[in-house]
């Protein structure tokens, strides 16, 4: 089985480095936005326990996106809710 040839930071092109930085900043920003929303939002407006969503929001892009899509209750989502 052949070893994968991994590049070090110095071996990467400037465009690849910039891409990693942009993706990293985006990931951190999304995680911070999810953590802030969890802190500010009442538990009654969150599907499931807040502590579980806090931990899940730490998982790369998947956790915060999962929280924003599945974790927050949407107003008027219940049957018969006033519009």
mmCIF file of the N, C-alpha and C atoms, coordinates in Angstrom:
data_MODEL
# 
_entry.id   MODEL 
# 
loop_
_atom_site.group_PDB 
_atom_site.id 
_atom_site.type_symbol 
_atom_site.label_atom_id 
_atom_site.label_alt_id 
_atom_site.label_comp_id 
_atom_site.label_asym_id 
_atom_site.label_entity_id 
_atom_site.label_seq_id 
_atom_site.pdbx_PDB_ins_code 
_atom_site.Cartn_x 
_atom_site.Cartn_y 
_atom_site.Cartn_z 
_atom_site.occupancy 
_atom_site.B_iso_or_equiv 
_atom_site.pdbx_formal_charge 
_atom_site.auth_seq_id 
_atom_site.auth_comp_id 
_atom_site.auth_asym_id 
_atom_site.auth_atom_id 
_atom_site.pdbx_PDB_model_num 
ATOM 1   N N  . UNK A 1 1  ? 0.838   -1.160 0.000  1.00 0.00 ? 1  UNK A N  1 
ATOM 2   C CA . UNK A 1 1  ? 0.000   0.000  0.000  1.00 0.00 ? 1  UNK A CA 1 
ATOM 3   C C  . UNK A 1 1  ? 0.897   1.242  0.000  1.00 0.00 ? 1  UNK A C  1 
ATOM 4   N N  . UNK A 1 2  ? 0.670   2.117  -0.951 1.00 0.00 ? 2  UNK A N  1 
ATOM 5   C CA . UNK A 1 2  ? 1.497   3.314  -1.089 1.00 0.00 ? 2  UNK A CA 1 
ATOM 6   C C  . UNK A 1 2  ? 1.076   4.381  -0.081 1.00 0.00 ? 2  UNK A C  1 
ATOM 7   N N  . UNK A 1 3  ? 2.091   5.131  0.387  1.00 0.00 ? 3  UNK A N  1 
ATOM 8   C CA . UNK A 1 3  ? 1.804   6.235  1.306  1.00 0.00 ? 3  UNK A CA 1 
ATOM 9   C C  . UNK A 1 3  ? 1.263   7.417  0.528  1.00 0.00 ? 3  UNK A C  1 
ATOM 10  N N  . UNK A 1 4  ? 0.337   8.131  1.131  1.00 0.00 ? 4  UNK A N  1 
ATOM 11  C CA . UNK A 1 4  ? -0.187  9.333  0.489  1.00 0.00 ? 4  UNK A CA 1 
ATOM 12  C C  . UNK A 1 4  ? 0.837   10.446 0.653  1.00 0.00 ? 4  UNK A C  1 
ATOM 13  N N  . UNK A 1 5  ? 1.019   11.210 -0.403 1.00 0.00 ? 5  UNK A N  1 
ATOM 14  C CA . UNK A 1 5  ? 1.970   12.306 -0.374 1.00 0.00 ? 5  UNK A CA 1 
ATOM 15  C C  . UNK A 1 5  ? 1.271   13.558 0.140  1.00 0.00 ? 5  UNK A C  1 
ATOM 16  N N  . UNK A 1 6  ? 1.505   13.877 1.404  1.00 0.00 ? 6  UNK A N  1 
ATOM 17  C CA . UNK A 1 6  ? 0.887   15.059 1.998  1.00 0.00 ? 6  UNK A CA 1 
ATOM 18  C C  . UNK A 1 6  ? 1.841   16.233 1.864  1.00 0.00 ? 6  UNK A C  1 
ATOM 19  N N  . UNK A 1 7  ? 1.283   17.392 1.532  1.00 0.00 ? 7  UNK A N  1 
ATOM 20  C CA . UNK A 1 7  ? 2.094   18.592 1.412  1.00 0.00 ? 7  UNK A CA 1 
ATOM 21  C C  . UNK A 1 7  ? 2.116   19.337 2.740  1.00 0.00 ? 7  UNK A C  1 
ATOM 22  N N  . UNK A 1 8  ? 3.262   19.928 3.034  1.00 0.00 ? 8  UNK A N  1 
ATOM 23  C CA . UNK A 1 8  ? 3.340   20.787 4.205  1.00 0.00 ? 8  UNK A CA 1 
ATOM 24  C C  . UNK A 1 8  ? 2.809   22.161 3.820  1.00 0.00 ? 8  UNK A C  1 
ATOM 25  N N  . UNK A 1 9  ? 2.637   23.023 4.829  1.00 0.00 ? 9  UNK A N  1 
ATOM 26  C CA . UNK A 1 9  ? 2.128   24.377 4.584  1.00 0.00 ? 9  UNK A CA 1 
ATOM 27  C C  . UNK A 1 9  ? 3.036   25.111 3.597  1.00 0.00 ? 9  UNK A C  1 
ATOM 28  N N  . UNK A 1 10 ? 4.337   24.951 3.748  1.00 0.00 ? 10 UNK A N  1 
ATOM 29  C CA . UNK A 1 10 ? 5.301   25.644 2.875  1.00 0.00 ? 10 UNK A CA 1 
ATOM 30  C C  . UNK A 1 10 ? 5.245   25.133 1.438  1.00 0.00 ? 10 UNK A C  1 
ATOM 31  N N  . UNK A 1 11 ? 4.858   23.892 1.258  1.00 0.00 ? 11 UNK A N  1 
ATOM 32  C CA . UNK A 1 11 ? 4.791   23.309 -0.087 1.00 0.00 ? 11 UNK A CA 1 
ATOM 33  C C  . UNK A 1 11 ? 3.501   23.667 -0.824 1.00 0.00 ? 11 UNK A C  1 
ATOM 34  N N  . UNK A 1 12 ? 2.518   24.178 -0.121 1.00 0.00 ? 12 UNK A N  1 
ATOM 35  C CA . UNK A 1 12 ? 1.233   24.511 -0.745 1.00 0.00 ? 12 UNK A CA 1 
ATOM 36  C C  . UNK A 1 12 ? 1.342   25.805 -1.532 1.00 0.00 ? 12 UNK A C  1 
ATOM 37  N N  . UNK A 1 13 ? 0.543   25.902 -2.574 1.00 0.00 ? 13 UNK A N  1 
ATOM 38  C CA . UNK A 1 13 ? 0.514   27.130 -3.370 1.00 0.00 ? 13 UNK A CA 1 
ATOM 39  C C  . UNK A 1 13 ? -0.168  28.238 -2.558 1.00 0.00 ? 13 UNK A C  1 
ATOM 40  N N  . UNK A 1 14 ? 0.110   29.501 -2.900 1.00 0.00 ? 14 UNK A N  1 
ATOM 41  C CA . UNK A 1 14 ? -0.562  30.601 -2.192 1.00 0.00 ? 14 UNK A CA 1 
ATOM 42  C C  . UNK A 1 14 ? -2.086  30.518 -2.285 1.00 0.00 ? 14 UNK A C  1 
ATOM 43  N N  . UNK A 1 15 ? -2.615  30.069 -3.414 1.00 0.00 ? 15 UNK A N  1 
ATOM 44  C CA . UNK A 1 15 ? -4.068  29.943 -3.563 1.00 0.00 ? 15 UNK A CA 1 
ATOM 45  C C  . UNK A 1 15 ? -4.616  28.869 -2.619 1.00 0.00 ? 15 UNK A C  1 
ATOM 46  N N  . UNK A 1 16 ? -3.904  27.758 -2.483 1.00 0.00 ? 16 UNK A N  1 
ATOM 47  C CA . UNK A 1 16 ? -4.344  26.691 -1.582 1.00 0.00 ? 16 UNK A CA 1 
ATOM 48  C C  . UNK A 1 16 ? -4.294  27.160 -0.129 1.00 0.00 ? 16 UNK A C  1 
ATOM 49  N N  . UNK A 1 17 ? -3.243  27.894 0.218  1.00 0.00 ? 17 UNK A N  1 
ATOM 50  C CA . UNK A 1 17 ? -3.149  28.436 1.576  1.00 0.00 ? 17 UNK A CA 1 
ATOM 51  C C  . UNK A 1 17 ? -4.308  29.385 1.862  1.00 0.00 ? 17 UNK A C  1 
ATOM 52  N N  . UNK A 1 18 ? -4.587  30.267 0.913  1.00 0.00 ? 18 UNK A N  1 
ATOM 53  C CA . UNK A 1 18 ? -5.686  31.226 1.084  1.00 0.00 ? 18 UNK A CA 1 
ATOM 54  C C  . UNK A 1 18 ? -7.014  30.491 1.233  1.00 0.00 ? 18 UNK A C  1 
ATOM 55  N N  . UNK A 1 19 ? -7.203  29.439 0.447  1.00 0.00 ? 19 UNK A N  1 
ATOM 56  C CA . UNK A 1 19 ? -8.429  28.648 0.545  1.00 0.00 ? 19 UNK A CA 1 
ATOM 57  C C  . UNK A 1 19 ? -8.596  28.029 1.922  1.00 0.00 ? 19 UNK A C  1 
ATOM 58  N N  . UNK A 1 20 ? -7.512  27.479 2.468  1.00 0.00 ? 20 UNK A N  1 
ATOM 59  C CA . UNK A 1 20 ? -7.579  26.898 3.807  1.00 0.00 ? 20 UNK A CA 1 
ATOM 60  C C  . UNK A 1 20 ? -7.909  27.954 4.851  1.00 0.00 ? 20 UNK A C  1 
ATOM 61  N N  . UNK A 1 21 ? -7.319  29.139 4.726  1.00 0.00 ? 21 UNK A N  1 
ATOM 62  C CA . UNK A 1 21 ? -7.577  30.212 5.687  1.00 0.00 ? 21 UNK A CA 1 
ATOM 63  C C  . UNK A 1 21 ? -9.037  30.650 5.613  1.00 0.00 ? 21 UNK A C  1 
ATOM 64  N N  . UNK A 1 22 ? -9.554  30.836 4.395  1.00 0.00 ? 22 UNK A N  1 
ATOM 65  C CA . UNK A 1 22 ? -10.947 31.269 4.221  1.00 0.00 ? 22 UNK A CA 1 
ATOM 66  C C  . UNK A 1 22 ? -11.910 30.224 4.782  1.00 0.00 ? 22 UNK A C  1 
ATOM 67  N N  . UNK A 1 23 ? -11.662 28.963 4.481  1.00 0.00 ? 23 UNK A N  1 
ATOM 68  C CA . UNK A 1 23 ? -12.519 27.891 4.990  1.00 0.00 ? 23 UNK A CA 1 
ATOM 69  C C  . UNK A 1 23 ? -12.448 27.829 6.517  1.00 0.00 ? 23 UNK A C  1 
ATOM 70  N N  . UNK A 1 24 ? -11.253 27.982 7.064  1.00 0.00 ? 24 UNK A N  1 
ATOM 71  C CA . UNK A 1 24 ? -11.093 27.967 8.520  1.00 0.00 ? 24 UNK A CA 1 
ATOM 72  C C  . UNK A 1 24 ? -11.837 29.104 9.195  1.00 0.00 ? 24 UNK A C  1 
ATOM 73  N N  . UNK A 1 25 ? -11.729 30.308 8.620  1.00 0.00 ? 25 UNK A N  1 
ATOM 74  C CA . UNK A 1 25 ? -12.441 31.461 9.179  1.00 0.00 ? 25 UNK A CA 1 
ATOM 75  C C  . UNK A 1 25 ? -13.952 31.250 9.087  1.00 0.00 ? 25 UNK A C  1 
ATOM 76  N N  . UNK A 1 26 ? -14.410 30.714 7.959  1.00 0.00 ? 26 UNK A N  1 
ATOM 77  C CA . UNK A 1 26 ? -15.840 30.438 7.795  1.00 0.00 ? 26 UNK A CA 1 
ATOM 78  C C  . UNK A 1 26 ? -16.343 29.430 8.807  1.00 0.00 ? 26 UNK A C  1 
ATOM 79  N N  . UNK A 1 27 ? -15.546 28.392 9.049  1.00 0.00 ? 27 UNK A N  1 
ATOM 80  C CA . UNK A 1 27 ? -15.938 27.363 10.009 1.00 0.00 ? 27 UNK A CA 1 
ATOM 81  C C  . UNK A 1 27 ? -16.028 27.937 11.418 1.00 0.00 ? 27 UNK A C  1 
ATOM 82  N N  . UNK A 1 28 ? -15.047 28.728 11.810 1.00 0.00 ? 28 UNK A N  1 
ATOM 83  C CA . UNK A 1 28 ? -15.056 29.324 13.149 1.00 0.00 ? 28 UNK A CA 1 
ATOM 84  C C  . UNK A 1 28 ? -16.224 30.303 13.291 1.00 0.00 ? 28 UNK A C  1 
ATOM 85  N N  . UNK A 1 29 ? -16.467 31.107 12.259 1.00 0.00 ? 29 UNK A N  1 
ATOM 86  C CA . UNK A 1 29 ? -17.572 32.076 12.310 1.00 0.00 ? 29 UNK A CA 1 
ATOM 87  C C  . UNK A 1 29 ? -18.920 31.367 12.447 1.00 0.00 ? 29 UNK A C  1 
ATOM 88  N N  . UNK A 1 30 ? -19.107 30.286 11.705 1.00 0.00 ? 30 UNK A N  1 
ATOM 89  C CA . UNK A 1 30 ? -20.358 29.524 11.779 1.00 0.00 ? 30 UNK A CA 1 
ATOM 90  C C  . UNK A 1 30 ? -20.531 28.904 13.166 1.00 0.00 ? 30 UNK A C  1 
ATOM 91  N N  . UNK A 1 31 ? -19.445 28.368 13.714 1.00 0.00 ? 31 UNK A N  1 
ATOM 92  C CA . UNK A 1 31 ? -19.500 27.768 15.043 1.00 0.00 ? 31 UNK A CA 1 
ATOM 93  C C  . UNK A 1 31 ? -19.820 28.818 16.104 1.00 0.00 ? 31 UNK A C  1 
ATOM 94  N N  . UNK A 1 32 ? -19.182 29.994 16.010 1.00 0.00 ? 32 UNK A N  1 
ATOM 95  C CA . UNK A 1 32 ? -19.455 31.062 16.979 1.00 0.00 ? 32 UNK A CA 1 
ATOM 96  C C  . UNK A 1 32 ? -20.892 31.569 16.865 1.00 0.00 ? 32 UNK A C  1 
ATOM 97  N N  . UNK A 1 33 ? -21.395 31.675 15.642 1.00 0.00 ? 33 UNK A N  1 
ATOM 98  C CA . UNK A 1 33 ? -22.779 32.116 15.447 1.00 0.00 ? 33 UNK A CA 1 
ATOM 99  C C  . UNK A 1 33 ? -23.753 31.118 16.068 1.00 0.00 ? 33 UNK A C  1 
ATOM 100 N N  . UNK A 1 34 ? -23.480 29.825 15.894 1.00 0.00 ? 34 UNK A N  1 
ATOM 101 C CA . UNK A 1 34 ? -24.355 28.803 16.479 1.00 0.00 ? 34 UNK A CA 1 
ATOM 102 C C  . UNK A 1 34 ? -24.292 28.854 18.002 1.00 0.00 ? 34 UNK A C  1 
ATOM 103 N N  . UNK A 1 35 ? -23.089 28.976 18.560 1.00 0.00 ? 35 UNK A N  1 
ATOM 104 C CA . UNK A 1 35 ? -22.947 29.025 20.017 1.00 0.00 ? 35 UNK A CA 1 
ATOM 105 C C  . UNK A 1 35 ? -23.657 30.251 20.593 1.00 0.00 ? 35 UNK A C  1 
ATOM 106 N N  . UNK A 1 36 ? -23.539 31.373 19.915 1.00 0.00 ? 36 UNK A N  1 
ATOM 107 C CA . UNK A 1 36 ? -24.196 32.604 20.385 1.00 0.00 ? 36 UNK A CA 1 
ATOM 108 C C  . UNK A 1 36 ? -25.722 32.452 20.324 1.00 0.00 ? 36 UNK A C  1 
ATOM 109 N N  . UNK A 1 37 ? -26.212 31.857 19.223 1.00 0.00 ? 37 UNK A N  1 
ATOM 110 C CA . UNK A 1 37 ? -27.653 31.670 19.088 1.00 0.00 ? 37 UNK A CA 1 
ATOM 111 C C  . UNK A 1 37 ? -28.182 30.733 20.170 1.00 0.00 ? 37 UNK A C  1 
ATOM 112 N N  . UNK A 1 38 ? -27.432 29.682 20.458 1.00 0.00 ? 38 UNK A N  1 
ATOM 113 C CA . UNK A 1 38 ? -27.845 28.742 21.507 1.00 0.00 ? 38 UNK A CA 1 
ATOM 114 C C  . UNK A 1 38 ? -27.898 29.459 22.860 1.00 0.00 ? 38 UNK A C  1 
ATOM 115 N N  . UNK A 1 39 ? -26.934 30.330 23.113 1.00 0.00 ? 39 UNK A N  1 
ATOM 116 C CA . UNK A 1 39 ? -26.904 31.066 24.384 1.00 0.00 ? 39 UNK A CA 1 
ATOM 117 C C  . UNK A 1 39 ? -28.075 32.023 24.524 1.00 0.00 ? 39 UNK A C  1 
ATOM 118 N N  . UNK A 1 40 ? -28.408 32.720 23.457 1.00 0.00 ? 40 UNK A N  1 
ATOM 119 C CA . UNK A 1 40 ? -29.440 33.761 23.503 1.00 0.00 ? 40 UNK A CA 1 
ATOM 120 C C  . UNK A 1 40 ? -30.863 33.211 23.403 1.00 0.00 ? 40 UNK A C  1 
ATOM 121 N N  . UNK A 1 41 ? -31.033 32.085 22.731 1.00 0.00 ? 41 UNK A N  1 
ATOM 122 C CA . UNK A 1 41 ? -32.367 31.544 22.473 1.00 0.00 ? 41 UNK A CA 1 
ATOM 123 C C  . UNK A 1 41 ? -32.886 30.773 23.694 1.00 0.00 ? 41 UNK A C  1 
ATOM 124 N N  . UNK A 1 42 ? -34.131 31.010 24.103 1.00 0.00 ? 42 UNK A N  1 
ATOM 125 C CA . UNK A 1 42 ? -34.714 30.245 25.217 1.00 0.00 ? 42 UNK A CA 1 
ATOM 126 C C  . UNK A 1 42 ? -34.791 28.748 24.880 1.00 0.00 ? 42 UNK A C  1 
ATOM 127 N N  . UNK A 1 43 ? -34.660 27.917 25.894 1.00 0.00 ? 43 UNK A N  1 
ATOM 128 C CA . UNK A 1 43 ? -34.689 26.465 25.694 1.00 0.00 ? 43 UNK A CA 1 
ATOM 129 C C  . UNK A 1 43 ? -35.983 26.007 25.035 1.00 0.00 ? 43 UNK A C  1 
ATOM 130 N N  . UNK A 1 44 ? -37.070 26.721 25.259 1.00 0.00 ? 44 UNK A N  1 
ATOM 131 C CA . UNK A 1 44 ? -38.359 26.353 24.667 1.00 0.00 ? 44 UNK A CA 1 
ATOM 132 C C  . UNK A 1 44 ? -38.360 26.512 23.147 1.00 0.00 ? 44 UNK A C  1 
ATOM 133 N N  . UNK A 1 45 ? -37.423 27.279 22.620 1.00 0.00 ? 45 UNK A N  1 
ATOM 134 C CA . UNK A 1 45 ? -37.351 27.498 21.174 1.00 0.00 ? 45 UNK A CA 1 
ATOM 135 C C  . UNK A 1 45 ? -36.300 26.622 20.503 1.00 0.00 ? 45 UNK A C  1 
ATOM 136 N N  . UNK A 1 46 ? -35.762 25.642 21.232 1.00 0.00 ? 46 UNK A N  1 
ATOM 137 C CA . UNK A 1 46 ? -34.738 24.747 20.694 1.00 0.00 ? 46 UNK A CA 1 
ATOM 138 C C  . UNK A 1 46 ? -35.243 23.314 20.774 1.00 0.00 ? 46 UNK A C  1 
ATOM 139 N N  . UNK A 1 47 ? -35.075 22.573 19.697 1.00 0.00 ? 47 UNK A N  1 
ATOM 140 C CA . UNK A 1 47 ? -35.436 21.154 19.672 1.00 0.00 ? 47 UNK A CA 1 
ATOM 141 C C  . UNK A 1 47 ? -34.343 20.369 20.389 1.00 0.00 ? 47 UNK A C  1 
ATOM 142 N N  . UNK A 1 48 ? -34.665 19.770 21.513 1.00 0.00 ? 48 UNK A N  1 
ATOM 143 C CA . UNK A 1 48 ? -33.688 18.994 22.261 1.00 0.00 ? 48 UNK A CA 1 
ATOM 144 C C  . UNK A 1 48 ? -32.954 19.839 23.284 1.00 0.00 ? 48 UNK A C  1 
ATOM 145 N N  . UNK A 1 49 ? -32.067 19.197 24.043 1.00 0.00 ? 49 UNK A N  1 
ATOM 146 C CA . UNK A 1 49 ? -31.351 19.913 25.096 1.00 0.00 ? 49 UNK A CA 1 
ATOM 147 C C  . UNK A 1 49 ? -30.293 20.872 24.541 1.00 0.00 ? 49 UNK A C  1 
ATOM 148 N N  . UNK A 1 50 ? -30.187 22.038 25.159 1.00 0.00 ? 50 UNK A N  1 
ATOM 149 C CA . UNK A 1 50 ? -29.209 23.041 24.727 1.00 0.00 ? 50 UNK A CA 1 
ATOM 150 C C  . UNK A 1 50 ? -27.782 22.496 24.827 1.00 0.00 ? 50 UNK A C  1 
ATOM 151 N N  . UNK A 1 51 ? -27.500 21.733 25.877 1.00 0.00 ? 51 UNK A N  1 
ATOM 152 C CA . UNK A 1 51 ? -26.147 21.201 26.076 1.00 0.00 ? 51 UNK A CA 1 
ATOM 153 C C  . UNK A 1 51 ? -25.735 20.291 24.916 1.00 0.00 ? 51 UNK A C  1 
ATOM 154 N N  . UNK A 1 52 ? -26.666 19.486 24.441 1.00 0.00 ? 52 UNK A N  1 
ATOM 155 C CA . UNK A 1 52 ? -26.361 18.594 23.315 1.00 0.00 ? 52 UNK A CA 1 
ATOM 156 C C  . UNK A 1 52 ? -26.062 19.399 22.054 1.00 0.00 ? 52 UNK A C  1 
ATOM 157 N N  . UNK A 1 53 ? -26.809 20.471 21.818 1.00 0.00 ? 53 UNK A N  1 
ATOM 158 C CA . UNK A 1 53 ? -26.563 21.312 20.642 1.00 0.00 ? 53 UNK A CA 1 
ATOM 159 C C  . UNK A 1 53 ? -25.258 22.078 20.783 1.00 0.00 ? 53 UNK A C  1 
ATOM 160 N N  . UNK A 1 54 ? -24.893 22.444 22.013 1.00 0.00 ? 54 UNK A N  1 
ATOM 161 C CA . UNK A 1 54 ? -23.604 23.121 22.217 1.00 0.00 ? 54 UNK A CA 1 
ATOM 162 C C  . UNK A 1 54 ? -22.453 22.217 21.786 1.00 0.00 ? 54 UNK A C  1 
ATOM 163 N N  . UNK A 1 55 ? -22.512 20.959 22.208 1.00 0.00 ? 55 UNK A N  1 
ATOM 164 C CA . UNK A 1 55 ? -21.461 20.002 21.844 1.00 0.00 ? 55 UNK A CA 1 
ATOM 165 C C  . UNK A 1 55 ? -21.496 19.727 20.344 1.00 0.00 ? 55 UNK A C  1 
ATOM 166 N N  . UNK A 1 56 ? -22.675 19.509 19.795 1.00 0.00 ? 56 UNK A N  1 
ATOM 167 C CA . UNK A 1 56 ? -22.802 19.211 18.364 1.00 0.00 ? 56 UNK A CA 1 
ATOM 168 C C  . UNK A 1 56 ? -22.300 20.363 17.507 1.00 0.00 ? 56 UNK A C  1 
ATOM 169 N N  . UNK A 1 57 ? -22.490 21.593 17.968 1.00 0.00 ? 57 UNK A N  1 
ATOM 170 C CA . UNK A 1 57 ? -22.073 22.763 17.192 1.00 0.00 ? 57 UNK A CA 1 
ATOM 171 C C  . UNK A 1 57 ? -20.557 22.888 17.107 1.00 0.00 ? 57 UNK A C  1 
ATOM 172 N N  . UNK A 1 58 ? -19.826 22.093 17.865 1.00 0.00 ? 58 UNK A N  1 
ATOM 173 C CA . UNK A 1 58 ? -18.365 22.111 17.808 1.00 0.00 ? 58 UNK A CA 1 
ATOM 174 C C  . UNK A 1 58 ? -17.813 21.221 16.695 1.00 0.00 ? 58 UNK A C  1 
ATOM 175 N N  . UNK A 1 59 ? -18.661 20.444 16.049 1.00 0.00 ? 59 UNK A N  1 
ATOM 176 C CA . UNK A 1 59 ? -18.221 19.488 15.030 1.00 0.00 ? 59 UNK A CA 1 
ATOM 177 C C  . UNK A 1 59 ? -18.192 20.158 13.660 1.00 0.00 ? 59 UNK A C  1 
ATOM 178 N N  . UNK A 1 60 ? -17.007 20.529 13.222 1.00 0.00 ? 60 UNK A N  1 
ATOM 179 C CA . UNK A 1 60 ? -16.774 21.130 11.899 1.00 0.00 ? 60 UNK A CA 1 
ATOM 180 C C  . UNK A 1 60 ? -17.956 21.952 11.400 1.00 0.00 ? 60 UNK A C  1 
ATOM 181 N N  . UNK A 1 61 ? -18.266 21.823 10.121 1.00 0.00 ? 61 UNK A N  1 
ATOM 182 C CA . UNK A 1 61 ? -19.386 22.557 9.531  1.00 0.00 ? 61 UNK A CA 1 
ATOM 183 C C  . UNK A 1 61 ? -20.714 21.860 9.822  1.00 0.00 ? 61 UNK A C  1 
ATOM 184 N N  . UNK A 1 62 ? -20.671 20.562 10.004 1.00 0.00 ? 62 UNK A N  1 
ATOM 185 C CA . UNK A 1 62 ? -21.885 19.758 10.155 1.00 0.00 ? 62 UNK A CA 1 
ATOM 186 C C  . UNK A 1 62 ? -22.686 20.150 11.397 1.00 0.00 ? 62 UNK A C  1 
ATOM 187 N N  . UNK A 1 63 ? -22.025 20.326 12.525 1.00 0.00 ? 63 UNK A N  1 
ATOM 188 C CA . UNK A 1 63 ? -22.717 20.640 13.771 1.00 0.00 ? 63 UNK A CA 1 
ATOM 189 C C  . UNK A 1 63 ? -23.491 21.949 13.727 1.00 0.00 ? 63 UNK A C  1 
ATOM 190 N N  . UNK A 1 64 ? -22.817 23.072 13.392 1.00 0.00 ? 64 UNK A N  1 
ATOM 191 C CA . UNK A 1 64 ? -23.559 24.337 13.339 1.00 0.00 ? 64 UNK A CA 1 
ATOM 192 C C  . UNK A 1 64 ? -24.663 24.341 12.287 1.00 0.00 ? 64 UNK A C  1 
ATOM 193 N N  . UNK A 1 65 ? -24.399 23.752 11.128 1.00 0.00 ? 65 UNK A N  1 
ATOM 194 C CA . UNK A 1 65 ? -25.443 23.713 10.094 1.00 0.00 ? 65 UNK A CA 1 
ATOM 195 C C  . UNK A 1 65 ? -26.608 22.850 10.565 1.00 0.00 ? 65 UNK A C  1 
ATOM 196 N N  . UNK A 1 66 ? -26.304 21.744 11.222 1.00 0.00 ? 66 UNK A N  1 
ATOM 197 C CA . UNK A 1 66 ? -27.360 20.897 11.769 1.00 0.00 ? 66 UNK A CA 1 
ATOM 198 C C  . UNK A 1 66 ? -28.203 21.636 12.787 1.00 0.00 ? 66 UNK A C  1 
ATOM 199 N N  . UNK A 1 67 ? -27.536 22.431 13.623 1.00 0.00 ? 67 UNK A N  1 
ATOM 200 C CA . UNK A 1 67 ? -28.286 23.213 14.613 1.00 0.00 ? 67 UNK A CA 1 
ATOM 201 C C  . UNK A 1 67 ? -29.201 24.218 13.927 1.00 0.00 ? 67 UNK A C  1 
ATOM 202 N N  . UNK A 1 68 ? -28.675 24.971 12.971 1.00 0.00 ? 68 UNK A N  1 
ATOM 203 C CA . UNK A 1 68 ? -29.492 25.996 12.318 1.00 0.00 ? 68 UNK A CA 1 
ATOM 204 C C  . UNK A 1 68 ? -30.640 25.384 11.512 1.00 0.00 ? 68 UNK A C  1 
ATOM 205 N N  . UNK A 1 69 ? -30.455 24.184 10.994 1.00 0.00 ? 69 UNK A N  1 
ATOM 206 C CA . UNK A 1 69 ? -31.509 23.540 10.194 1.00 0.00 ? 69 UNK A CA 1 
ATOM 207 C C  . UNK A 1 69 ? -32.491 22.763 11.079 1.00 0.00 ? 69 UNK A C  1 
ATOM 208 N N  . UNK A 1 70 ? -31.968 21.997 12.033 1.00 0.00 ? 70 UNK A N  1 
ATOM 209 C CA . UNK A 1 70 ? -32.816 21.091 12.820 1.00 0.00 ? 70 UNK A CA 1 
ATOM 210 C C  . UNK A 1 70 ? -33.035 21.519 14.270 1.00 0.00 ? 70 UNK A C  1 
ATOM 211 N N  . UNK A 1 71 ? -32.117 22.269 14.830 1.00 0.00 ? 71 UNK A N  1 
ATOM 212 C CA . UNK A 1 71 ? -32.155 22.554 16.256 1.00 0.00 ? 71 UNK A CA 1 
ATOM 213 C C  . UNK A 1 71 ? -33.082 23.666 16.680 1.00 0.00 ? 71 UNK A C  1 
ATOM 214 N N  . UNK A 1 72 ? -33.338 24.605 15.787 1.00 0.00 ? 72 UNK A N  1 
ATOM 215 C CA . UNK A 1 72 ? -34.176 25.748 16.164 1.00 0.00 ? 72 UNK A CA 1 
ATOM 216 C C  . UNK A 1 72 ? -35.622 25.496 15.766 1.00 0.00 ? 72 UNK A C  1 
ATOM 217 N N  . UNK A 1 73 ? -36.515 25.790 16.688 1.00 0.00 ? 73 UNK A N  1 
ATOM 218 C CA . UNK A 1 73 ? -37.941 25.695 16.370 1.00 0.00 ? 73 UNK A CA 1 
ATOM 219 C C  . UNK A 1 73 ? -38.325 26.936 15.588 1.00 0.00 ? 73 UNK A C  1 
ATOM 220 N N  . UNK A 1 74 ? -39.098 26.743 14.539 1.00 0.00 ? 74 UNK A N  1 
ATOM 221 C CA . UNK A 1 74 ? -39.525 27.864 13.706 1.00 0.00 ? 74 UNK A CA 1 
ATOM 222 C C  . UNK A 1 74 ? -40.875 28.372 14.185 1.00 0.00 ? 74 UNK A C  1 
ATOM 223 N N  . UNK A 1 75 ? -41.037 29.679 14.267 1.00 0.00 ? 75 UNK A N  1 
ATOM 224 C CA . UNK A 1 75 ? -42.339 30.209 14.680 1.00 0.00 ? 75 UNK A CA 1 
ATOM 225 C C  . UNK A 1 75 ? -43.411 29.848 13.660 1.00 0.00 ? 75 UNK A C  1 
ATOM 226 N N  . UNK A 1 76 ? -44.552 29.435 14.140 1.00 0.00 ? 76 UNK A N  1 
ATOM 227 C CA . UNK A 1 76 ? -45.650 29.076 13.248 1.00 0.00 ? 76 UNK A CA 1 
ATOM 228 C C  . UNK A 1 76 ? -45.520 27.690 12.645 1.00 0.00 ? 76 UNK A C  1 
ATOM 229 N N  . UNK A 1 77 ? -44.556 26.906 13.103 1.00 0.00 ? 77 UNK A N  1 
ATOM 230 C CA . UNK A 1 77 ? -44.366 25.571 12.545 1.00 0.00 ? 77 UNK A CA 1 
ATOM 231 C C  . UNK A 1 77 ? -45.391 24.579 13.093 1.00 0.00 ? 77 UNK A C  1 
ATOM 232 N N  . UNK A 1 78 ? -46.016 24.910 14.215 1.00 0.00 ? 78 UNK A N  1 
ATOM 233 C CA . UNK A 1 78 ? -47.011 24.017 14.807 1.00 0.00 ? 78 UNK A CA 1 
ATOM 234 C C  . UNK A 1 78 ? -48.331 24.128 14.061 1.00 0.00 ? 78 UNK A C  1 
ATOM 235 N N  . UNK A 1 79 ? -49.087 23.080 14.087 1.00 0.00 ? 79 UNK A N  1 
ATOM 236 C CA . UNK A 1 79 ? -50.408 23.108 13.470 1.00 0.00 ? 79 UNK A CA 1 
ATOM 237 C C  . UNK A 1 79 ? -51.304 24.056 14.243 1.00 0.00 ? 79 UNK A C  1 
ATOM 238 N N  . UNK A 1 80 ? -52.017 24.875 13.543 1.00 0.00 ? 80 UNK A N  1 
ATOM 239 C CA . UNK A 1 80 ? -52.956 25.786 14.167 1.00 0.00 ? 80 UNK A CA 1 
ATOM 240 C C  . UNK A 1 80 ? -52.321 27.014 14.793 1.00 0.00 ? 80 UNK A C  1 
ATOM 241 N N  . UNK A 1 81 ? -51.035 27.221 14.544 1.00 0.00 ? 81 UNK A N  1 
ATOM 242 C CA . UNK A 1 81 ? -50.371 28.395 15.125 1.00 0.00 ? 81 UNK A CA 1 
ATOM 243 C C  . UNK A 1 81 ? -50.844 29.658 14.427 1.00 0.00 ? 81 UNK A C  1 
ATOM 244 N N  . UNK A 1 82 ? -50.946 30.728 15.181 1.00 0.00 ? 82 UNK A N  1 
ATOM 245 C CA . UNK A 1 82 ? -51.391 32.019 14.616 1.00 0.00 ? 82 UNK A CA 1 
ATOM 246 C C  . UNK A 1 82 ? -50.333 32.565 13.672 1.00 0.00 ? 82 UNK A C  1 
ATOM 247 N N  . UNK A 1 83 ? -50.789 33.181 12.609 1.00 0.00 ? 83 UNK A N  1 
ATOM 248 C CA . UNK A 1 83 ? -49.849 33.755 11.639 1.00 0.00 ? 83 UNK A CA 1 
ATOM 249 C C  . UNK A 1 83 ? -49.765 35.243 11.789 1.00 0.00 ? 83 UNK A C  1 
# 
